[in-house]
Structure formats: structure tokens, C-alpha cells
Amino acid sequence: SYPWVRYKQEKYKEAVKWMEKAVQSSSPFAVLFEHHGDILFKAGNIKEAVKQWEKALSVSSGSGIDIEKLKSKITTKRYVE
């Protein structure tokens, strides 16, 4: 997705803007919430990042995302690669 491209380019504020549009215009799913959290974390908004990671965890059943990594992000309030 375009927000993730901007994230990889370390253009975090721009990535936040585009990710918020993506979240509003699509059906939310675990990877989207997790990436939104990652972007928010890198943009310096840790509190909102954790909220997004928690949302990702709540809808993660059968999503194929790494649950343990997601739990680590939530408990440590840190981005985990």
C-alpha cells in the first residue's frame, strides 16, 4: 500500500496521513491495524500506536500475522521488527 511505501521511505508523517485514509476507506483487518500502529509509533505517537496494535490483536484470528511479535509490541510499547 502507498502508506507502507511512505513508511519504508521514512516519511512517517506522510505515511500517517495516507494510512488514516486507508483505514477509513476499507474494511479493517489485522495487518492494516498493525501497520497503522507501526507508522504511528515511528511518527512519535506511541499511545495511538499501542491502540492500533491492540485492535490488530483483537481481529487477528486466522490473519496470518505474528501474534507473539504483536503482543511484544503491545507489552513493551515498542516497535518490533
QUITAJO-V489143 format. One record per residue. RES is the residue in one small letter. PHI is phi in whole degrees, 0 to 359 (999 if undefined). BURIAL is b if it has 16 or more other ideal C-beta (glycine too) atoms within 10 Angstrom, else e. D_FIRST is the distance of its C-alpha to the first C-alpha in Angstrom with 1 decimal. Layout:
res-><RES,RES>
phi-><PHI,PHI>
burial-><BURIAL,BURIAL>
d_first-><D_FIRST,D_FIRST>
This chain:
res-><s,y,p,w,v,r,y,k,q,e,k,y,k,e,a,v,k,w,m,e,k,a,v,q,s,s,s,p,f,a,v,l,f,e,h,h,g,d,i,l,f,k,a,g,n,i,k,e,a,v,k,q,w,e,k,a,l,s,v,s,s,g,s,g,i,d,i,e,k,l,k,s,k,i,t,t,k,r,y,v,e>
phi-><999,301,301,289,297,297,298,296,275,63,257,293,296,293,298,301,302,289,292,297,294,296,296,288,258,225,287,295,216,305,297,298,297,296,296,300,298,299,296,299,300,294,277,96,257,293,302,290,300,298,300,292,297,296,298,301,296,291,245,280,305,74,275,85,278,281,297,295,295,297,299,296,300,291,288,269,56,222,288,238,282>
burial-><e,e,b,b,e,b,b,e,e,e,b,b,e,b,b,b,e,b,b,e,e,b,b,e,e,e,e,e,e,b,b,b,b,b,b,b,b,b,b,b,b,b,b,e,b,e,e,b,b,b,b,b,b,e,b,b,b,e,e,b,e,e,b,e,b,e,e,e,e,b,e,e,b,b,e,e,e,e,b,e,e>
d_first-><0.0,3.8,5.5,5.4,6.5,8.9,9.9,10.8,12.7,14.5,13.9,14.0,15.4,13.0,10.1,12.3,12.8,9.3,8.8,12.2,11.5,8.8,11.5,14.1,12.9,12.1,14.3,13.9,13.7,14.4,11.3,9.7,13.0,13.3,10.2,11.4,14.7,13.8,12.5,15.6,17.9,17.0,17.6,21.0,20.8,21.9,23.5,20.4,18.3,21.0,20.9,17.3,18.1,21.1,19.3,17.1,20.5,22.1,19.8,19.3,22.0,21.1,17.4,17.8,16.7,19.3,21.5,23.8,21.3,20.0,23.6,24.3,21.7,23.4,26.9,26.7,24.4,22.7,19.4,20.0,18.3>
